[in-house]
Amino acid sequence: MPDFTDRLEPAHDGTATLRTEWNASKLNPNELAKHLLDRDGFPERQEKELNLSRRERHHLGLARAKSIQRIIRREKWGEEEHTMAEYLTDEMSPCFLHGTMFGHGSNVRGLETTAKRDPVAIEFEIHSPYLTASKWWNGSMARTATHAIVVAQSLLPTGTTMSEYKNHGPQTFIVRIRDKKTHQPLPRIAVGDIGPKYGYAFTDNGYMLFDRLKVPRSTGARMRRSHPAVVYGSLTFLRGQIIMQARLVLARAVTVAVRYCAIRRQFRDRDSKSGREPEMKNLDYPTVHIRILPLLATTFVLHYTGEYMYTLYYRSRETMENCDFGPLAELHSATSELKSLCTILAAHGIETCRQAMGGHDFGGGSGLMIMQQVAAYLIEKMTAAVKHPQPPSKDPTYELFHFYLANRTHQCPQTFLPDGSIDDQIIVDMFKWCAAELARRAYHARMLHNLSRAYSEHILVSNFHSSFATTSHLTSPTHDVLRTCFYLHTLSTLDQSASSFTMSGAVCPASVYIIQHTILDLMTDLRPHAVRLVDAWAIPDWLLNSALGRFDGREYEELFDMAHRQPPLNSMTFNCDWRSDEIVLGGGVY
């Protein structure tokens, strides 16, 4: 509805602001984009496929599938290869059921799904003996897939009686899981959607259990003929893809954050002599760009690592085709750890970008402007302490700064293990000294980004330490366990901010080297008390509202009930035929 707001414009022209940012640099973004993304014609393919309709995408997929038929005729495949090709071309929609299960994830050797071979019937029996053997998180399995590549423990009979079986390790099996005509799950298969997922709402991640499902040898089992780990080659390739996706996901977040923070303005420069200058761009604040710009650099770090893994994968494939499996261990190890690290970097980076934008993304901010105001307050306090070395103490902050200034020239860095045991008071003093030193640096050079946090951390540590006077009456070992929590928090914080503590002279460098060993010992001490400590918060199940945090320990039962029985989605059958506009099978066209 047109009204007076149609005539309003922002106070600052965002287009002109970004143009100014462009003019400040001579970097050629098009050239860099081609350098980063031109492999396999990605920009062109992305532009083409983003503009395809759902039906056009199905046509494209069908055309790719039909190309396999041409390969069959050209290569004159045998019966087994021909059968496999028919599976692949018969409007097959596959998913890969990797090692991730309800009860565990990465321990492939501990897979609970079994595949017993019956040499008489020439078939395998796929079975889930426990609830925790349920396949979990597999993409495209919940509603779409007609077939699944199932990883299971291959059990072969040791004799003719089939009374004893020997485990030959994980093996892949191609299994039809839904009826070709009705798209309903086949008998002896329980499959459905696991429910809402953070960040993957568009993917039908599913669960699946098998009740002694018979799979013919000719169409099901794919027995390995070479190195046992070759079967996981696709997983290593997928991990490499995840690394590449991580850099794009993070790049999206950084792109939004950089552009928005370059346009968003708040407050004038405190050191400006004129009151007529415009407000500063958020991106010009050290407290903002110290968070965003390192992440911008991280996107390129992830990119080149992803490219390296891509090259390493194909180089390893060439050597494996020549029966040299030496690079396989390096490939597996590198992709496993990098998948973990890169996704963590991306996830944390996205959250940092959200916070740096001041709450205009998902409704919450990081309090960066408040931190800036706190830092300004502390600089004011330090300024007063420098100008008046001997005034009467006004508050704890004044006392801290006066003590620091009086002892700064002859203070020696300390160790928190002066006589082999942790000294509480020395730890508290370290945090106070670090906060005071950072305040002095900010007073001279306006280095704000760590000051507010250091000051807040010293308050947390001091208050926790002071609370010990009120816990001494608690029965053993509660008081000692709380003290262990104090040690673990303070030393973990010190470890994460080691550079600040070392440069401020609060801690001697030798102590930094032993922090991690001390932390490991503290975690060992605290581990037996972990469950009781969380129980002490007395949060009822209804308030937790989480299947994964039940007081009675029935997490798996509750989570499976929420995924299998409660969602109405699992009572529907979707029409996956690209030729039909119907969404729910039998529900008509909407």
N, C-alpha and C positions, 0 to 999 in steps of 0.2 A: 504494500500500500504506500503510495508516494506521500511524503510529508516533508517538513523542513529539513530533516536530516539528510535529504538527498543533496543538499547544497553544502554540507559540511565537509571539511577536509582535515586530515591530521595536522597537528601543529608543526610537524617536521615531515618533509617530503621523503618518504622511504626510497622511492626510485632514485631520486637525486643523491641520497646518502650512499646507496650501493654503487651508483656511478662514480661518486667520489672515491669510494674504496677501490674500485676498479682502476681509476686513474692513478692511484698511489702506487701501483705495482706494474711492472712490465712483464710479468709471467704470462705465458701464452697457455690458457687453460685448455684450449682445443688440442693443442699439440700434446700436452700432458695427458689429456683424456685418451687420445689415440695411443699413446705409449702404454697407458695402464690397462686399457680395455679392448684393444684391437684384436687380441688373439681370438681366432675362430669367428671373426666378424661380429663380435658381441653387440656393439652399438646398433648395427643394422638389424640384426635378429631381434634385439629387444624392442626396437621401434616397430618392427613388423608384427611381432607376436602380441605386443600390448594392444594393438588395434584389432586383433582378431575377435570375432564373436565366439560364444561357446560352441556353436555348431561348426564354425570354421576350424576351431581347434581340434574338434573330434575328427573332422575330415583330414586334417594334417596328420593326426595320429594314425588314422586308418591307412593313409597312403604310405606311411612309414612301415606299418605292419605288412602291407601287401608286398613291399619290396622283398620281404623274407620268402614269399612264395616264388618270386623270380629266382632267388638264390637256390631254392630247393631244386628247381628244374635245371638250372645251369650247372650246379655242383653234383647232381645225381646222388643225393643223400640216400643212405640206407634206411631200413625200416625204423630203427631207433631214432635216428636223426630226423626222419620224416615225421614220426609221431611227436617229437619235441617241437618241430616247426608248426605242426597243426595246433598244438597247445598255444603256441605263441601268436598265431594268426587268427585263431577262432574267437575273435573279439575278447581276447584275454586281457584282464586288468590285474596285473600281479602286484604283490607286496612282498617285502622281505622280512621274515620273522627272525631277527637276529637274536643275540644272546640275552637281550634285556627281558627279564621276567619279573613277575610280581615280587618274588622273594629276594632277588639280587640282580645285579647288572653285569659288571665286567668279567666276572668269574666264569668264563666260557666252559672250563672243564667241570664246573659244578652245575651245569645245566640239568634240570630235573625232568624235562620232556624226554621221553624214550621212544625208540623205534626198534621193535623186536622183529627180526626176520623169521619168516616161516618158509623154510625151504620146500615144503610140500606144496603149499598153495602158491608159492613164488610171490610173496607179498610181504609188506612190512605193516606192523601194527603201531600206529602213532598214538601215544598215550600220555596224559597228564596225571601222574599219580597223586599230586598234592595240589591244593589251592594255590600255593606259591609257585607252581610250575606254569601258571598262566602266562602266556605271552602278553607283553604290556608295552604300550607307547608306539606300536608299529603304525607307521603312516599308511593311509589309504585302505587300511584293513577294516575299519569299523563299518563303513557303508558301501564302499565302492568295489573293492577287490573281489575277483572271482577265483583267483588262485593265490597261493602263498608259497614262498620258498622257506620251508621250515627247517630250522637247525635243531637237531635232536641227537641224543646219545645213541649211537648205532650199536645195538646188542645182537650179536650173532651166536647161534648155538654152537656149543663146543663138541656136540656129538649128534647122533641121529635121534635121540629121545627128546630133545628140546627141553630137557629139565634144567639144564645149566646154560647160562649165557655168559659170554665174555664181552666186556665193554671195549669197543674199538674207537671210542672218542666221538666228538661232534661230527655230524654229517648233515648234508643238505638234502631235502626231499621236496619235490614239487607236488603240491597237493591242491586239488580243486576243493574250495571251501563253500561255494554257493551254487545253487541249481542254475543251469544254463538258461532256462526259460522263466522261472519265477523269481530268480535272484534271492531266494530264501536260503539261509544257512542249511547245509546238508545235515542229515542225522549224525549224531555223535560229535557234533561240533557246537560249542557255545561261543558266539562271537558278537561283539557290540562295541559301542563307543564308550570311552572311559569318562566322558564328560568334559566340562570346561577346562581349558588349560591356559595358563598365562603365556601370552605371546604366540600361541599356535591355534587360535580359535578357528582359523580357516581350514585346518587339516583334520581329517577324520581319524585321529589316532585311536587305536582300538585295543581290545584284549581278545584272547582266544584260548580255549581249553579243548582238549581232545579226549574222547572216551573210547579208547581202543579202536580208532579209525583204521580201516584196512586200506592200504595204498598198494596198487599193483606195481611190481618191480619194473615192468616195461614202461610205465608212464610216470612213475613217482620218483624212485630213488635215483640220485645222481652220485654214483660211487666215485670217490677220488682215485686217480691213477698215478698221482705224483706226490709231491711233498704235502704233508697234512695241513700246513698253514696256508696253502694256496687258496683254499676255500674261502679265506677271509680277505682275499685280494680286493673284493668289491667294498669291504668295510674300510680298508685303508684308503681306497679312492674316495669314499664318501667322507672320511675324515678330512682329506685334503680339500674337498669341496666345502666342508663346513668352515674351514679356515678362510677360504676365499669369501664365503658368505658373511663371515664375521666382520671382515673389513668393510663390506658394503653396508651391512646393518649399522655398524658404528659410523661409517661415513654419512649415512642418512641423518643420524642423530646430530653429528657434528655440523653438518650442513645447515640444519634447522637452527641449531644453537648459534653458530657464527653469524648467520644472516640476521636472525632476530636481535642478537645482542649488538650487532653493528647499527641497527636501526633504533632500538630501544634506548632512551635517554633518561638518566636520573641524576639529579644534583649537579651543582656547578663545582668546578675545581676549587678545593679548599685553599689552595695556595695562590689562587688567582688574585691579582691586584685590582681587577676591574669586576664590578658586579653585573656587567652587561653581557658577559660571555654566555653562550648557550650552554645548556646542560651537557654533561659529558655522555658519550656513548658508553653503554654498559661494557662493551668489549675493550674499552680503554682503561677500565679499572683493573689494577693488578690482581685483585681478588677474584675477578672473573676470568681474565685471560690465562691466569696461572692454572685454571681448571680446564679450560677448553683447548688452548693451543697445544699442550702436550698430547691431548687426545687426537687432535688433528695430525700430529706427527705419528701417533700410534697407527692410524689408518694405513699409512704408507709402510710402516714396519710390518703390519699384518699382510699387506699386499705382496711384498717381495718374499716373505716367508711362504705364503700360499703358492706363489709362482715356483719357488724352489721345490716345494712338495709335489707340485704337478710334474715338474721335470724329473724329480727323483722317482715318482711312481712309474712313469713310462720307461725310464732307464732301467728300473728294476724288472719291469715286465720283459724287456728285451733279454736281460740276463737269465730270467727264470725260464723263458722259452728255450734257452740253451742248457737247461737243467742246472743252472748255477743259482742256488737259493741263498747265497751269502747275504745279499742286500736286504733280504726279507725282514730280518730281525731289526735292522736299523730303520727300515720303513715303518714297521709296526710300532716301534718304540717312539720314533719321532712324531708320527701322526697321532698317537694316543695322547702324549703329553701336550702337544701343540693344540690339539682339539680342545683340551681342558683349559689351557692357559688363554687361548685366543677368545674362546667364548666367555670366559670370566672377564677378560679385559673389555670385551664388547659390552657385556651386561653392566658392569660397573661404570663403563664410560657413558652408556646411555643414561643411567641414573644421574651421573654427574652433570651431563648436559641438561637434563630436565631441571635439576636444582639450580644450575647456573642461570637458567632463563627466568628465575624469579617467580615461578608458580604459574606461568601462562601456558603450561602444557597439560599436565594431568592434575592440576589443581593444587599443587603444593610446591613450596620453594625451599631453598636451603638456608635461608636467613643470611645471605651474603651481605645485604645492606646493614642488617643488625650487627653482624660481625664487624663491619667497617665502622659502625658507630661506637661499638665497644672499644675497638682499637683506638679511635680518636679520643675517647675518654681516658684510656690508659696513657696515651701520649701527653694529654693535658696534665695527668697526675705526675708523670715523670718530669715534665717541664717545671712544675711547681717544686718538685723535690730537688731538682738541680739548682733552681734559683734560691731556695731557702733550705740549706743543708741541715739546720738545727731547729725547725719549728716543732711545736708540740704535736704529738701524734694525733691525727684526726680519725683514721680508720686503718684497717689491716693493710690496705693497698699502700697507703703512705708509709706505714711501718716497714713493709717489705722493700719498697723502693729506697727508703733512707738506709736501711741495713745494707742493701746491695751496694749503694753508692759509697758507703763508708768502708766496705770491705772488698770492693772490686779489685783493687790493685794487688792485694795480697791473698786473695782466695785461691786455694788449690783445688783442682778437680778431684772429686771423691770417688770412692769405690763403694758399692752397696754391700760388699762382702769384706769388711775390714779385718775380721778375725775368722773367716771361714763360714760365718752365718750371716743371714740377711739382717741388716739394721734398718728398722722401720723409719726412724727419724731421719737418717741420711737420705732415704728415698724421698721423703716429703721435702727435705731441703733441696734435693736435686730439681724437683719440679718447680719449687719457688724460684730458685736461682735462674732456671731456664726462662721462666716467664719474665723475670725482671730484666735479664739480658736482652731478650727480644724486644722489650719495651724501650730499652735504651737505644737499640739499633733503629727501631721505628722512629724514635725521637730525632735521630740524626738523619736518617735516609728514607723515611716513610715506607719501610718494608713491613707491610701490614698483614700479608696473607697467613702467617703462622702465629701472629701475636695473640689474637683473640682466642684461638684454640688452645695455645699454651697456657694462657691465663685461666681459661675454664678448666683445663685438665688439672692445674695445680689446686683449684678449688675442690674438684672431685676427690683428688687424692687426700687432701688435708681433711676433708670431712669424713671420708671413709676411715682414715686413721684415728680421728677423734672419737669415732663411734665405738672403738674397742673398750672405752671406759664403761660403756653401757652393756657390753656383752659378756663380761667376765663371769657373771653369775650363771650363765647358761651351762647346762650339763655337758660334760665331755662327750664327743670331741668338737662340739659345735663352735666354740670360740676359736679353736685352732683351725678349723676348716674355713671359717670366715677370714681368718688372717691369711690363709693360703690363697683365698680369692683376692685379697688385697695385693698380695705379692704378684699373683698372676696378671692381674689387670695393670698394675703399675709397670712391671717389667715388659709386658707385651707392648704397652704404649711407648715405653722408652726404646724398645727395639725398633718399632715402626718409625720413630722420630729420632733415630740415633744421631743423625747429622746435626739436628738442632741442639741436642743435649751436649754433643761433643764440642761444637763450635762455640757454644755459650760458656764452656768451661765448667759446666755443672757436673760432668762425669768424666773420669779419666778414660782414655781410649782402651786401655787394657780391660776395663770392665765390660766394654761393649762386646768384646770377643767371647765372653763367657755367658752373656745374657741368654742366648738360645739354649745352651745346655741347662741352665738354671730353669728356664721355662719348661723344658721337657720334664725335668724332675718334678716341678710343681704340678704339671698336668697329670703325671703319674700319681701324685699324692691326692689330687682332687677327684680323679676318675671314679673311685668307689662311691663317692658321695653325690654324684651328679643327679641321679634320679630323685633322691631324697631332697636335694636342694630345690629342684623344680617343684616337687610336691609341696614344699613349704610355702609356695605362693598360693596354694589352696584354690586354684582356678577350676571351677566345675566344668564338666564336659560340655554342658549346654552353652556356656560362655565361650569356650574354646572354639566350638562349632567346627571341629576338624576330625576327620576320620583317622588322621595320622597321629593324633595326640591324646587318644583315649586313656583314661586313668586305668582301665581294666586290661589294657594290653591287647585288645581285640582289633588292632588296626587293620589287618588284612581282611578279616571278615567284614568289617564295616565298609572299607573302601570298595571291596568287590560288590557288596550289596548296593552301594551308591552308584557303581558303574553298570552293574548287570540288571538289577531289578527296578530301581527307582526311576531312571530317566525315561520319559515317554518316547524319546528318539529311538530307543531300541525296540519299540513295538511297531515301528514303521519300516516299510520296505521302499527304497528309493528306486526310481526308474533311471538306470544308467545308460539307456539306449539313446545315442546321440540323435537318432532320427525323430524322437518324440519330444514334445514340449512339456510332457507330463513330468512332474517332480516326484510326487509320492505315487508309487505304483497303485493303480486302481482309484486314485483320487481325482482324476480328471485334470484338464488343463486350466491353470489359474490365469 
